[in-house]
Amino acid sequence: MTSKKTPPNLQLQQVRISDQIADHIVRYIAEHKLEPGQSLPSEGELTRLFGVSRPTVREATNALAGRGLIAVSSGKSPTVLPLSKVPFSNLAQHGLATQQITPIQILEVRHSLDLQAAVLAAEHRTPADIDRLNAIVAQMPAALGNVEAFSPLDAAFHEAVGQATQNPLLSAIISGISPILFDSTRSVHSHTRNQQEWDSVLLNHQNIAAAIINGNASAARRLVDIHYVDAYKRYD
């Protein structure tokens, strides 16, 4: 009697118990509608709830913490985290480190994100967002010509626009690529060779901020496009 082999496409992959428990915890958060800052059951309660050992629960919660979904600390129940920039940051950093993506591709992604972010920011900005944008733009003139001084302000400007969208996911993505954004803006500004080009960079940021603050979404989008056309030229 010959045994039938399971076709390759039907073979089941073994899943670690801790991975299954991690999935159960994610479902628990959704089913109980837990919000950021709220606590999950304690480690002991989770072991009883899922019928597994403490080390298995600990491995599962540590994995979820590494994914930026929950916070864990000794002696305390895990807590739900707000949307995290960690997954996006890790993805972008890994892509650059392994040469799967290039700085110009980072710039292209930033371009796409910032176009929509500028529109949403103009529509949804708050007084706090306006103050944040004004404060960043006010520091820019003194940093002109100094790549190390200007690049962090440029990165902070884009993060502030992301926050002003009031869209947590878009803000998390923009903040997630902030370390890469810093490197890419520093690379762009290293190609800014004269005072006229630096003045143009400053004016672009000032104009974008003004459009957002004034609630002019179409102007904000158009000015972001102009800003990136100039940035692409500096890469040539």
N, C-alpha and C positions, 0 to 999 in steps of 0.2 A: 504494500500500500504506500503510495507516494504522498508526501505532504505537499500541500499547496503553499507556494510562497506568496507573501503579500506583495502586490505590485508596489514599485517604488513610490508612486504618488499617493499610496494609501498607508504607507508606513507611519506609525505614530512616533512623534519625538517625545522622549522622556522630559518631563518638566520637573525641576527641583521643587520640593515641597515649599521652600521659602518663597519661590517665585509665585506659586499658587496662592500662598497666604498674602503676598504683596497685592496680588490682583483682588483678593477678597477684601483687603483693607480699602483699596481704592473704591470698590463697589459700596462698602460700608459708608464711606464718606459721602458718596453720591446719594445713597438711599436715605441716609439720615440728614441730608441737606446741611452738612457741617460747613461753616463759613471760616474764612481765614481768622486765625487766632483761637478758634474753638478746639477743645481737647478731644482726642480719641480716648477710648477705654485704656486703662493702664496696661502695662505689659502682662501682668498677671491675669487681668480680665480677658485680654486677647487670647492668652493660652487656653483659658477655659472656653471661650467663645468658639474657637476654631479647633480645639482638641489636639493641640500640638505642644511641643516643648518650648520653654522660654528661649533657648538658643535659636530655634527656628523663627520665632516671632521677632527676636532681636535682629536676626539676619534680614528678615523681610522689611522691618522698619528702617534699618540702616540703608537698605537699597532704595527705599522710597525717599529717604532724606537726601541720598546722593542724586536723585532725580529732581530734587527741589520741590517735592510735593508736601513733605512734612518736616517738622523740626523735632529732633530727639535730644534729650539730655538726661543724665543720670538721675534717677529718683523721681522723675516727673513723667506725666503722661505725654505721649506725642501730641503735637499741635499741628493744625492745618496751616500751611503757608499760603500767602498770596501768590499770584502768578509770578513765576521766577524767570530771571534772565539767564539762569545757569545753563539750561539745555541749548539755547541759541548761541551763547558764548562758547561753550565747549565745541559745538558743531563748527562754528566759524574758525576757531583756533586750530582745530584738528585739520580742517580743510587747507588752511594756509601752511601749517607745519608739514603736511604730507604733499604739498604742491598739487592738490586737487583743485584748488581755486587760486586765483591771482588777485593782487591788489586792485586791478582795474575792475575785476568782477565784483569785488566788495563795493567799489564805487557805484557800479551799476545797480546793485541791490539797494544801496543807500538812496540812490536817485529814485527808484520806484517807491520805496517806503516814504521818503520825504515828500513826494508829490501828494500822496493821499494824506499824509500826516498834516501837511500845511493846510489843506482844505478843512479837515476835521478840527484842527486847532483854531482856525479862524471862526468856526461855527460854535465851538464849545469852550473856548478859553475862559478861565476864571480870573478874578482880580489877582489871585496869588500867582497864576501863570504869567500874567502880564508883568507883575513885579519881577518875576524870575527872569523873563526874557530881557526886560530893560536892564537889569543888573548885569547880565552877561554881556550884552551889547555895549554897555557903558565901559566895560573893562577892555574891550577889543582895541581901541585906538592906541593905547599904551603898549600893546603887545605886537603891533605891526612890525614886520621885519625880523621878528624873533620866532623862529619855528617852534622852539620848545615852549615858549610862553603862549603862543597863539593856538597851537593844536589842542590843548586841553579845553580852552574856551570854545573852540569850534565843536568839539565833542559834546561839551556841556550844552551848547546851543541846540544841537539836534536832539539830545535827550529831553531838554525842556519843551521843545516842540512836540515830541512824542507824548510827554505827560499832559500837555495841553489838549490833546485829542480826547481825553477822558475815555479812551479805549484801552483797557488794561492789557489786552493781548498785543496790540500794536506797540504800546509803550514798552512792554516786556521784550519784544523782538528788537526794538531800537536800542534799548538799554543792554540787551544781551550781546549785541555786536559792538558795544561801546569800546571795549579794549581794541578790537580790530579796527573800529572806526577811528580811534585815536592814531593807530599806526598808519592807516590809509590817508588820513588828513595830513599827518606829518609828512608823508611822502609827497602829497600834492603840493603842500606849501613849500617844500624844499625846491620845487620847480618854479616857485614864484620869484622871479629874478629882480624886479625893479619896483620902485615906489608906486608907479602907476598901477601895476598889477596888484600890489598889496591894497592900494586904495579901492580898487575894484572889488576885491574880496570883502573888504569892510562894508562897502556900499551895498553889496548883495545881501549881507546879513542884516544890515540896518533896514533895508527895504522889505525883506521877508518878515522881519519882526514887526514892522509898522503895519503891513498888510494884515497879519494875524491879529494884532492888537486892535486894529480898526474893524475887524470882522469881515474883511474883503477876501472871501475864499478864492474867487477866480484870479484875483491879482496875486495872492499868495502862491497859488499853483504855478502861474506864469513866471513869477520871480524865482521860484525854486528851479524851474527848467533853465532859466537864464544862468543861474548860479552853476548848475552842473555842466552846461555847455562850456562855460569858462574853465571849469575844473578839468574836463576832458582835454581841452586845448593845452593845459599845463602839463598833461601827461605825454603829449606828443614830443 
